[in-house]
Amino acid sequence: MRHLFLNGPVQNGPFTFASRPGKAVGIRLAAALNAILGLPPAPHLWNTVTLAGDLRHRQADGPKIPRQRFEADLIADKYPPGQSPVGGIMTDTDAEVAGLALEMIENNLRAGTLTISRETVPTCRACGHMTGTGNHPCNACGSTETRERTGLHLVAELAKDRPVLDRSDIHASHRQQPKHLQHTAANVAQRLILSRTRDHGIDLSPIGLSGLVLDPRVGIHATVLAAARRHEADTAVMTITENAANHIAAHGQHFREHGGTRLQYALHGHLPYDHTASLQPLHDAYRATQAIKDDFEAWFLPLLSLKIKTATGRDQLPALFKHYMRAHLAKPVAADGAVLEAVQRSVYAGDTEWITDKQALATVMAARATVSVVAMEI
């Protein structure tokens, strides 16, 4: 398998996809692109290693349940009843993710790109949580007392012979290379501490760092690569916003390739789901069924976000719905094989021009199953 699109792991929290549809854009986009390429449904990926998750678990009412079960229950509640993902769910602490992460760490330690060294870091005097610089309350317990603490940590040295992000790291055509992101992603320290204090995460005690877990920004990359390895993909393409990519790119520099699988980022923008109700007059004019409205929001808009990589404006929605409807009405009885192959080549190349081409979009619509995989899953 050449490519597999996977969502940038969604940070687990107290929301549902019904209440926060924007959280599902990466998942829906990955599902739509995989379906166009004729690939099987990929797992939905989740980021559970968070301080907010630590606090939710500590403060939860009722009998204390294991953290893994706590996170799994929270994830399950995101989906409509009886509509769990066809491709399954994978989190950033699953056994196969942890195993792969430790493999990559050991390889990097042997290569010298990672080291275990004695570091002095600011920590909370009350709870021992690693804190940032500055005089502010501890995010874990609220204490304002900090101290410098010296101990062993996992440290990454950024490569000096290549940028944090180059063109090969971005799944996009030449015209859509994110030059601003490539510049801002490099604005980080040359040395990054990759071991953190968390209640939950990939345990680093196998490499001698008892009581510490792997930085979740690294774990996100391991999760995507683990899912790709399960599907024997050569290239794992992570759907992610530019802001999120900027936050994790440096920490993932040494974790974007392993065992013959390469990870790339496919950038997508934000969608104005809070304003889709304004389309009601157009829905009435086109006599749009609920299935058409759902498909526009859950399938077409995520695809569109791959082309508009910043944010789609609410004022753009009417024109976009008209484009979608024109393609829907022009949908052929059977998909033109040559046009579909051209679209697939565009998807492989990171070219998004086909999304606003009526004939190409109509052909893709014709090639889809009657009930969209995306609509079934979320």
LUMGUBA-930926 format. One record per residue (C-alpha): residue number from 1; residue in three letters; x, y, z negated. Coordinates in nm, 4 decimals. Layout:
N
{NUM,"ALA",{X,Y,Z}},
...
//
This chain:
378
{1,"MET",{0.0000,0.0000,0.0000}},
{2,"ARG",{0.1542,0.3314,0.1067}},
{3,"HIS",{-0.0303,0.5790,-0.1170}},
{4,"LEU",{-0.2658,0.5688,-0.4105}},
{5,"PHE",{-0.4326,0.8829,-0.5432}},
{6,"LEU",{-0.4716,0.9003,-0.9200}},
{7,"ASN",{-0.6078,1.1715,-1.1424}},
{8,"GLY",{-0.3751,1.3645,-1.3655}},
{9,"PRO",{-0.4688,1.2053,-1.7015}},
{10,"VAL",{-0.7592,1.3972,-1.8515}},
{11,"GLN",{-0.7037,1.5178,-2.2060}},
{12,"ASN",{-0.9526,1.3332,-2.4259}},
{13,"GLY",{-1.1821,1.5572,-2.6254}},
{14,"PRO",{-1.5420,1.6122,-2.7420}},
{15,"PHE",{-1.7093,1.6681,-2.4047}},
{16,"THR",{-1.8995,1.4712,-2.1416}},
{17,"PHE",{-1.8707,1.4946,-1.7650}},
{18,"ALA",{-2.2328,1.6061,-1.7550}},
{19,"SER",{-2.1551,1.9068,-1.9761}},
{20,"ARG",{-1.8076,1.9779,-1.8310}},
{21,"PRO",{-1.8080,1.8651,-1.4661}},
{22,"GLY",{-1.4874,2.0592,-1.4042}},
{23,"LYS",{-1.3020,1.8002,-1.6134}},
{24,"ALA",{-1.3856,1.5363,-1.3515}},
{25,"VAL",{-1.2510,1.7189,-1.0452}},
{26,"GLY",{-0.9196,1.5299,-1.0377}},
{27,"ILE",{-1.0949,1.1955,-1.0844}},
{28,"ARG",{-1.3511,1.2672,-0.8131}},
{29,"LEU",{-1.0878,1.3993,-0.5746}},
{30,"ALA",{-0.8681,1.0921,-0.6164}},
{31,"ALA",{-1.1679,0.8625,-0.5641}},
{32,"ALA",{-1.2755,1.0483,-0.2490}},
{33,"LEU",{-0.9266,1.0374,-0.0935}},
{34,"ASN",{-0.8739,0.6694,-0.1766}},
{35,"ALA",{-1.2113,0.5865,-0.0203}},
{36,"ILE",{-1.1191,0.7720,0.3005}},
{37,"LEU",{-0.8036,0.5615,0.3213}},
{38,"GLY",{-1.0013,0.2431,0.2574}},
{39,"LEU",{-0.8273,0.1769,-0.0742}},
{40,"PRO",{-0.9838,0.0065,-0.3763}},
{41,"PRO",{-1.1093,0.2234,-0.6639}},
{42,"ALA",{-0.8259,0.3375,-0.8889}},
{43,"PRO",{-0.8505,0.3464,-1.2693}},
{44,"HIS",{-0.9461,0.6691,-1.4423}},
{45,"LEU",{-0.6482,0.7959,-1.6410}},
{46,"TRP",{-0.6684,0.9558,-1.9849}},
{47,"ASN",{-0.4302,1.1534,-2.2055}},
{48,"THR",{-0.4912,1.0564,-2.5705}},
{49,"VAL",{-0.1603,1.1668,-2.7258}},
{50,"THR",{-0.2610,1.5071,-2.8573}},
{51,"LEU",{-0.2403,1.6913,-3.1855}},
{52,"ALA",{-0.6100,1.7741,-3.1501}},
{53,"GLY",{-0.6774,1.3990,-3.1353}},
{54,"ASP",{-0.4711,1.3453,-3.4498}},
{55,"LEU",{-0.6812,1.6034,-3.6317}},
{56,"ARG",{-1.0136,1.4662,-3.5027}},
{57,"HIS",{-0.9206,1.1179,-3.6203}},
{58,"ARG",{-0.8097,1.2371,-3.9633}},
{59,"GLN",{-1.1246,1.4447,-4.0134}},
{60,"ALA",{-1.3782,1.1969,-3.8713}},
{61,"ASP",{-1.6709,1.1108,-4.0959}},
{62,"GLY",{-1.7469,0.7569,-4.1998}},
{63,"PRO",{-1.5217,0.4521,-4.2266}},
{64,"LYS",{-1.1812,0.4987,-4.0677}},
{65,"ILE",{-1.1439,0.3024,-3.7440}},
{66,"PRO",{-0.8158,0.2334,-3.5588}},
{67,"ARG",{-0.7001,0.5221,-3.3440}},
{68,"GLN",{-0.7030,0.3205,-3.0224}},
{69,"ARG",{-1.0681,0.2303,-3.0792}},
{70,"PHE",{-1.1452,0.5898,-3.1807}},
{71,"GLU",{-1.0071,0.7195,-2.8513}},
{72,"ALA",{-1.1753,0.4440,-2.6477}},
{73,"ASP",{-1.5161,0.5264,-2.7981}},
{74,"LEU",{-1.4674,0.8961,-2.7243}},
{75,"ILE",{-1.3761,0.8169,-2.3629}},
{76,"ALA",{-1.6715,0.5814,-2.3169}},
{77,"ASP",{-1.9088,0.8569,-2.4258}},
{78,"LYS",{-1.7950,1.0724,-2.1311}},
{79,"TYR",{-1.9716,0.8484,-1.8803}},
{80,"PRO",{-2.3440,0.7981,-1.8215}},
{81,"PRO",{-2.4768,0.4780,-1.9820}},
{82,"GLY",{-2.3939,0.1729,-1.7740}},
{83,"GLN",{-2.1671,0.3654,-1.5351}},
{84,"SER",{-1.8158,0.2819,-1.6472}},
{85,"PRO",{-1.5489,0.3276,-1.3757}},
{86,"VAL",{-1.5300,0.0539,-1.1133}},
{87,"GLY",{-1.1500,0.0703,-1.1251}},
{88,"GLY",{-1.1377,0.0637,-1.5033}},
{89,"ILE",{-0.9763,0.3010,-1.7532}},
{90,"MET",{-0.6104,0.3424,-1.8448}},
{91,"THR",{-0.4730,0.5604,-2.1250}},
{92,"ASP",{-0.1276,0.6938,-2.1958}},
{93,"THR",{-0.0773,0.4483,-2.4836}},
{94,"ASP",{-0.1855,0.1259,-2.3129}},
{95,"ALA",{0.0667,-0.1555,-2.3463}},
{96,"GLU",{0.1650,-0.1561,-1.9779}},
{97,"VAL",{0.2173,0.2216,-1.9875}},
{98,"ALA",{0.4314,0.2001,-2.3011}},
{99,"GLY",{0.6338,-0.0840,-2.1530}},
{100,"LEU",{0.6989,0.1067,-1.8316}},
{101,"ALA",{0.7874,0.4255,-2.0214}},
{102,"LEU",{1.0456,0.2408,-2.2302}},
{103,"GLU",{1.1908,0.0831,-1.9145}},
{104,"MET",{1.2349,0.4278,-1.7604}},
{105,"ILE",{1.3834,0.5693,-2.0810}},
{106,"GLU",{1.6382,0.2879,-2.0986}},
{107,"ASN",{1.7318,0.3393,-1.7311}},
{108,"ASN",{1.7774,0.7118,-1.7896}},
{109,"LEU",{1.9841,0.6518,-2.1024}},
{110,"ARG",{2.2156,0.4270,-1.9019}},
{111,"ALA",{2.2366,0.6894,-1.6260}},
{112,"GLY",{2.3120,0.9662,-1.8761}},
{113,"THR",{2.0174,1.1832,-1.7759}},
{114,"LEU",{1.8688,1.1186,-2.1215}},
{115,"THR",{2.0604,1.1026,-2.4482}},
{116,"ILE",{1.9827,1.0305,-2.8111}},
{117,"SER",{2.1456,1.3083,-3.0058}},
{118,"ARG",{2.1310,1.4785,-3.3422}},
{119,"GLU",{1.9182,1.7901,-3.3125}},
{120,"THR",{1.8069,2.0574,-3.5573}},
{121,"VAL",{1.4412,2.1476,-3.5067}},
{122,"PRO",{1.1905,2.3594,-3.7022}},
{123,"THR",{0.9433,2.1466,-3.8969}},
{124,"CYS",{0.6576,2.2081,-4.1356}},
{125,"ARG",{0.7792,2.1861,-4.4948}},
{126,"ALA",{0.4434,2.0443,-4.6078}},
{127,"CYS",{0.3724,1.7699,-4.3496}},
{128,"GLY",{0.6902,1.7318,-4.1436}},
{129,"HIS",{0.5240,1.8191,-3.8123}},
{130,"MET",{0.7612,1.9655,-3.5524}},
{131,"THR",{0.6695,2.3291,-3.5043}},
{132,"GLY",{0.7652,2.5982,-3.2590}},
{133,"THR",{0.9676,2.9050,-3.3419}},
{134,"GLY",{0.7982,3.2022,-3.5037}},
{135,"ASN",{0.6156,3.2681,-3.8256}},
{136,"HIS",{0.2760,3.1064,-3.7719}},
{137,"PRO",{0.0733,2.8386,-3.9518}},
{138,"CYS",{0.1478,2.4733,-3.8779}},
{139,"ASN",{-0.0953,2.3441,-3.6185}},
{140,"ALA",{-0.1183,2.0112,-3.8020}},
{141,"CYS",{-0.1898,2.1227,-4.1590}},
{142,"GLY",{-0.2012,2.5033,-4.1684}},
{143,"SER",{0.0998,2.5530,-4.3949}},
{144,"THR",{0.3186,2.8559,-4.3238}},
{145,"GLU",{0.6305,2.7078,-4.4848}},
{146,"THR",{0.8860,2.5750,-4.2368}},
{147,"ARG",{1.2384,2.4421,-4.2578}},
{148,"GLU",{1.5141,2.3368,-4.0222}},
{149,"ARG",{1.5482,1.9604,-4.0110}},
{150,"THR",{1.8297,1.7646,-3.8455}},
{151,"GLY",{1.7733,1.4174,-3.7051}},
{152,"LEU",{1.8020,1.1985,-3.3981}},
{153,"HIS",{1.5893,1.2902,-3.0950}},
{154,"LEU",{1.5460,1.1904,-2.7335}},
{155,"VAL",{1.6816,1.4698,-2.5147}},
{156,"ALA",{1.6641,1.5264,-2.1392}},
{157,"GLU",{1.9207,1.7219,-1.9418}},
{158,"LEU",{1.7639,1.8784,-1.6335}},
{159,"ALA",{1.9401,1.7886,-1.3117}},
{160,"LYS",{2.1877,2.0497,-1.1912}},
{161,"ASP",{2.1980,1.9249,-0.8332}},
{162,"ARG",{1.8291,1.9619,-0.7528}},
{163,"PRO",{1.5392,2.1881,-0.8544}},
{164,"VAL",{1.2758,2.0893,-1.1086}},
{165,"LEU",{1.0319,2.0682,-0.8176}},
{166,"ASP",{1.1261,2.0375,-0.4533}},
{167,"ARG",{0.9177,1.9737,-0.1451}},
{168,"SER",{0.9385,1.5977,-0.1811}},
{169,"ASP",{0.7630,1.6223,-0.5191}},
{170,"ILE",{0.4549,1.7937,-0.3727}},
{171,"HIS",{0.1982,1.6118,-0.1597}},
{172,"ALA",{0.1213,1.8919,0.0844}},
{173,"SER",{0.1858,1.9959,0.4402}},
{174,"HIS",{0.4662,2.2390,0.5171}},
{175,"ARG",{0.2198,2.5312,0.5270}},
{176,"GLN",{0.0834,2.4569,0.1798}},
{177,"GLN",{0.4038,2.4208,-0.0206}},
{178,"PRO",{0.3517,2.6019,-0.3567}},
{179,"LYS",{0.6555,2.8292,-0.3638}},
{180,"HIS",{0.5363,3.0152,-0.6741}},
{181,"LEU",{0.5004,2.6890,-0.8674}},
{182,"GLN",{0.8420,2.5712,-0.7553}},
{183,"HIS",{0.9857,2.8926,-0.8990}},
{184,"THR",{0.7930,2.9022,-1.2288}},
{185,"ALA",{0.8407,2.5310,-1.3050}},
{186,"ALA",{1.2144,2.5957,-1.3239}},
{187,"ASN",{1.1762,2.8546,-1.6018}},
{188,"VAL",{1.2486,2.6115,-1.8840}},
{189,"ALA",{1.5424,2.5298,-2.1082}},
{190,"GLN",{1.8172,2.3137,-1.9600}},
{191,"ARG",{1.7781,2.0665,-2.2488}},
{192,"LEU",{1.4328,1.9348,-2.3427}},
{193,"ILE",{1.3461,1.7378,-2.6553}},
{194,"LEU",{1.1221,1.4493,-2.5472}},
{195,"SER",{1.0497,1.2996,-2.8909}},
{196,"ARG",{0.7578,1.4397,-3.0905}},
{197,"THR",{0.5815,1.4008,-3.4237}},
{198,"ARG",{0.2347,1.2596,-3.3615}},
{199,"ASP",{0.0096,1.0094,-3.5381}},
{200,"HIS",{-0.0525,0.8352,-3.2052}},
{201,"GLY",{0.1618,0.7770,-2.8995}},
{202,"ILE",{0.4296,0.5628,-2.7366}},
{203,"ASP",{0.6442,0.4515,-3.0281}},
{204,"LEU",{1.0137,0.5307,-2.9849}},
{205,"SER",{1.1360,0.3025,-3.2641}},
{206,"PRO",{1.2555,0.0438,-3.0043}},
{207,"ILE",{1.5275,0.2942,-2.9095}},
{208,"GLY",{1.6073,0.3824,-3.2697}},
{209,"LEU",{1.3778,0.6807,-3.3192}},
{210,"SER",{1.1488,0.5593,-3.5946}},
{211,"GLY",{0.8568,0.7884,-3.6754}},
{212,"LEU",{0.8655,0.9643,-3.3369}},
{213,"VAL",{0.6633,0.9194,-3.0181}},
{214,"LEU",{0.7285,1.0083,-2.6565}},
{215,"ASP",{0.6311,1.3599,-2.5498}},
{216,"PRO",{0.2875,1.3273,-2.3838}},
{217,"ARG",{0.4094,1.5314,-2.0853}},
{218,"VAL",{0.6376,1.2390,-2.0073}},
{219,"GLY",{0.3701,0.9833,-2.0954}},
{220,"ILE",{0.1368,1.1327,-1.8344}},
{221,"HIS",{0.3888,1.0442,-1.5624}},
{222,"ALA",{0.4342,0.6929,-1.6987}},
{223,"THR",{0.0559,0.6443,-1.6948}},
{224,"VAL",{0.0285,0.7378,-1.3282}},
{225,"LEU",{0.3230,0.5160,-1.2309}},
{226,"ALA",{0.1827,0.2243,-1.4313}},
{227,"ALA",{-0.1495,0.2511,-1.2484}},
{228,"ALA",{0.0342,0.2678,-0.9155}},
{229,"ARG",{0.2448,-0.0349,-1.0044}},
{230,"ARG",{-0.0707,-0.2301,-1.0881}},
{231,"HIS",{-0.1934,-0.1583,-0.7325}},
{232,"GLU",{0.1506,-0.2103,-0.5721}},
{233,"ALA",{0.1527,0.1425,-0.4270}},
{234,"ASP",{0.4681,0.2953,-0.2821}},
{235,"THR",{0.3612,0.6512,-0.3606}},
{236,"ALA",{0.1472,0.7580,-0.6555}},
{237,"VAL",{-0.0172,1.0940,-0.5859}},
{238,"MET",{-0.1351,1.2690,-0.9018}},
{239,"THR",{-0.4234,1.5143,-0.8524}},
{240,"ILE",{-0.3564,1.8095,-1.0810}},
{241,"THR",{-0.4037,2.1862,-1.1100}},
{242,"GLU",{-0.1071,2.4141,-1.0506}},
{243,"ASN",{-0.1148,2.5334,-1.4117}},
{244,"ALA",{-0.1031,2.1779,-1.5445}},
{245,"ALA",{0.1767,2.0844,-1.3041}},
{246,"ASN",{0.3737,2.3863,-1.4217}},
{247,"HIS",{0.3355,2.2627,-1.7801}},
{248,"ILE",{0.4579,1.9063,-1.7199}},
{249,"ALA",{0.6916,1.9172,-1.4178}},
{250,"ALA",{1.0208,1.9726,-1.6019}},
{251,"HIS",{0.9442,1.6997,-1.8562}},
{252,"GLY",{0.8666,1.4617,-1.5713}},
{253,"GLN",{1.1766,1.5295,-1.3623}},
{254,"HIS",{1.3428,1.2008,-1.4604}},
{255,"PHE",{1.0134,1.0098,-1.4638}},
{256,"ARG",{0.8822,1.0513,-1.1081}},
{257,"GLU",{1.0377,0.7412,-0.9574}},
{258,"HIS",{1.0723,0.3853,-1.0795}},
{259,"GLY",{1.0893,0.0394,-0.9264}},
{260,"GLY",{1.0416,0.1650,-0.5728}},
{261,"THR",{0.7346,0.3791,-0.6552}},
{262,"ARG",{0.7507,0.7565,-0.6158}},
{263,"LEU",{0.5200,1.0069,-0.7887}},
{264,"GLN",{0.4023,1.3257,-0.6191}},
{265,"TYR",{0.1665,1.6033,-0.7244}},
{266,"ALA",{-0.1405,1.6954,-0.5166}},
{267,"LEU",{-0.2551,2.0370,-0.6342}},
{268,"HIS",{-0.6211,2.1250,-0.6574}},
{269,"GLY",{-0.8093,2.4336,-0.7696}},
{270,"HIS",{-1.0915,2.5080,-1.0120}},
{271,"LEU",{-1.4558,2.4889,-0.9057}},
{272,"PRO",{-1.7464,2.7201,-1.0042}},
{273,"TYR",{-1.9784,2.4503,-1.1363}},
{274,"ASP",{-2.1407,2.6982,-1.3753}},
{275,"HIS",{-2.2840,2.8818,-1.0738}},
{276,"THR",{-2.4143,2.5995,-0.8535}},
{277,"ALA",{-2.7712,2.6755,-0.9677}},
{278,"SER",{-2.7499,2.9922,-0.7568}},
{279,"LEU",{-2.7734,2.7677,-0.4495}},
{280,"GLN",{-3.1387,2.6832,-0.5160}},
{281,"PRO",{-3.2727,2.9082,-0.2352}},
{282,"LEU",{-3.0423,2.7313,0.0110}},
{283,"HIS",{-3.1426,2.3924,-0.1295}},
{284,"ASP",{-3.5054,2.4872,-0.0582}},
{285,"ALA",{-3.4261,2.6210,0.2890}},
{286,"TYR",{-3.2471,2.3010,0.3895}},
{287,"ARG",{-3.4936,2.0794,0.1988}},
{288,"ALA",{-3.1924,1.9237,0.0284}},
{289,"THR",{-3.2638,1.6070,-0.1662}},
{290,"GLN",{-3.1121,1.5463,-0.5087}},
{291,"ALA",{-2.8706,1.2996,-0.3476}},
{292,"ILE",{-2.7475,1.5705,-0.1084}},
{293,"LYS",{-2.7034,1.8222,-0.3909}},
{294,"ASP",{-2.5167,1.5672,-0.6031}},
{295,"ASP",{-2.2931,1.4711,-0.3113}},
{296,"PHE",{-2.2067,1.8342,-0.2388}},
{297,"GLU",{-2.1016,1.8903,-0.6001}},
{298,"ALA",{-1.9383,1.5542,-0.6797}},
{299,"TRP",{-1.7763,1.4719,-0.3440}},
{300,"PHE",{-1.7410,1.7723,-0.1139}},
{301,"LEU",{-1.6435,2.0377,-0.3695}},
{302,"PRO",{-1.3605,1.8242,-0.5154}},
{303,"LEU",{-1.2293,1.7717,-0.1610}},
{304,"LEU",{-1.2577,2.1451,-0.0996}},
{305,"SER",{-1.0551,2.2118,-0.4167}},
{306,"LEU",{-0.7621,2.0376,-0.2470}},
{307,"LYS",{-0.7670,2.3093,0.0201}},
{308,"ILE",{-0.8411,2.6069,-0.2085}},
{309,"LYS",{-0.5732,2.5396,-0.4663}},
{310,"THR",{-0.6429,2.8345,-0.6973}},
{311,"ALA",{-1.0124,2.8828,-0.7683}},
{312,"THR",{-1.3194,2.8701,-0.5471}},
{313,"GLY",{-1.5281,3.1837,-0.6049}},
{314,"ARG",{-1.8980,3.1687,-0.6820}},
{315,"ASP",{-1.9565,3.3961,-0.3823}},
{316,"GLN",{-1.8086,3.1261,-0.1569}},
{317,"LEU",{-2.0645,2.8628,-0.2569}},
{318,"PRO",{-2.3397,2.9553,-0.0041}},
{319,"ALA",{-2.1014,2.9378,0.2939}},
{320,"LEU",{-1.9557,2.6121,0.1674}},
{321,"PHE",{-2.2994,2.4553,0.1241}},
{322,"LYS",{-2.3948,2.5616,0.4774}},
{323,"HIS",{-2.0748,2.4029,0.6121}},
{324,"TYR",{-2.1490,2.0843,0.4208}},
{325,"MET",{-2.5064,2.0742,0.5527}},
{326,"ARG",{-2.3986,2.1392,0.9126}},
{327,"ALA",{-2.1625,1.8417,0.8872}},
{328,"HIS",{-2.4330,1.6332,0.7210}},
{329,"LEU",{-2.6813,1.7116,0.9976}},
{330,"ALA",{-2.4163,1.6397,1.2638}},
{331,"LYS",{-2.3237,1.3049,1.1076}},
{332,"PRO",{-2.3044,1.0410,1.3826}},
{333,"VAL",{-2.4681,0.7018,1.3530}},
{334,"ALA",{-2.1242,0.5400,1.3628}},
{335,"ALA",{-1.7915,0.6986,1.2786}},
{336,"ASP",{-1.5564,0.7774,1.5673}},
{337,"GLY",{-1.2526,0.5598,1.4970}},
{338,"ALA",{-1.0029,0.7998,1.6541}},
{339,"VAL",{-1.1311,1.0968,1.4521}},
{340,"LEU",{-1.1317,0.8935,1.1316}},
{341,"GLU",{-0.7734,0.7806,1.1925}},
{342,"ALA",{-0.6706,1.1425,1.2458}},
{343,"VAL",{-0.8287,1.2355,0.9118}},
{344,"GLN",{-0.6486,0.9483,0.7406}},
{345,"ARG",{-0.3172,1.0670,0.8853}},
{346,"SER",{-0.3944,1.4127,0.7488}},
{347,"VAL",{-0.4651,1.2689,0.4024}},
{348,"TYR",{-0.1342,1.0822,0.4072}},
{349,"ALA",{0.0475,1.3994,0.5143}},
{350,"GLY",{-0.1219,1.6309,0.2634}},
{351,"ASP",{-0.2890,1.8342,0.5410}},
{352,"THR",{-0.6300,1.9714,0.4403}},
{353,"GLU",{-0.7482,2.1425,0.7607}},
{354,"TRP",{-0.9902,1.8574,0.8350}},
{355,"ILE",{-1.2043,1.9484,0.5317}},
{356,"THR",{-1.3356,2.2632,0.7021}},
{357,"ASP",{-1.3663,2.0977,1.0454}},
{358,"LYS",{-1.7331,2.0068,1.0991}},
{359,"GLN",{-1.6680,1.7115,1.3295}},
{360,"ALA",{-1.3997,1.5622,1.1075}},
{361,"LEU",{-1.6114,1.6032,0.7941}},
{362,"ALA",{-1.9187,1.4557,0.9677}},
{363,"THR",{-1.7107,1.1560,1.0770}},
{364,"VAL",{-1.5914,1.0949,0.7212}},
{365,"MET",{-1.9503,1.1203,0.5990}},
{366,"ALA",{-2.0553,0.8596,0.8542}},
{367,"ALA",{-1.7785,0.6257,0.7420}},
{368,"ARG",{-1.8805,0.6373,0.3780}},
{369,"ALA",{-2.1072,0.3851,0.2088}},
{370,"THR",{-2.4700,0.4858,0.1573}},
{371,"VAL",{-2.4067,0.5332,-0.2127}},
{372,"SER",{-2.0856,0.7229,-0.2848}},
{373,"VAL",{-1.8325,0.5562,-0.5159}},
{374,"VAL",{-1.7806,0.8952,-0.6819}},
{375,"ALA",{-2.1505,0.9400,-0.7555}},
{376,"MET",{-2.1714,0.5880,-0.8979}},
{377,"GLU",{-1.8793,0.6376,-1.1316}},
{378,"ILE",{-1.9558,0.9783,-1.2805}},
//
